[in-house]
């Protein structure tokens, strides 16, 4: 029984981390959409799939897009 509970706890922690990683990827994905529209709508850009954000959690906007550094990553101040 104890072994079962230990396995269940580990499984739950792993799942929670996966959920948190997915949420972070979604936040960055949506922020890139917003920043593209706001700072460089004239640049043709095909946004990568959400799975790319899960693998590499960073902005995937083109380098030519002049997004201020403080707005490239999601944080509690960028919720507009």
C-alpha positions, -999 to +999 in steps of 0.1 A: +000+000+000+028+024+009+045+017-024+013+024-043+010+058-025+046+067-032+041+059-069+009+078-070+025+109-054+054+108-079+030+104-108+010+133-097+041+155-093+052+146-128+018+154-142+016+187-124+050+197-139+038+188-173+007+209-168+028+238-156+052+235-186+022+234-210+007+266-194+041+284-197+043+273-234+008+286-240+015+319-223+046+324-245+026+313-276-001+339-269+024+366-261+042+361-294+008+365-312+001+397-293+037+411-298+037+403-335+004+421-340+016+451-319+053+455-330+057+440-364+024+432-382+042+441-415+065+411-412+052+379-426+055+352-399+041+318-396+039+310-359+054+277-349+031+250-334+026+250-297+047+219-294+077+239-305+071+262-276+069+233-252+103+221-265+120+255-265+103+279-241+112+313-256+099+338-281+098+325-316+093+358-333+116+368-361+147+387-349+136+417-371+106+422-349+115+450-325+099+438-293+113+454-261+132+429-240+109+433-210+079+422-232+095+391-247+086+368-219+053+365-200+051+378-165+026+393-141+031+428-155+023+418-191-012+406-187-028+433-209 
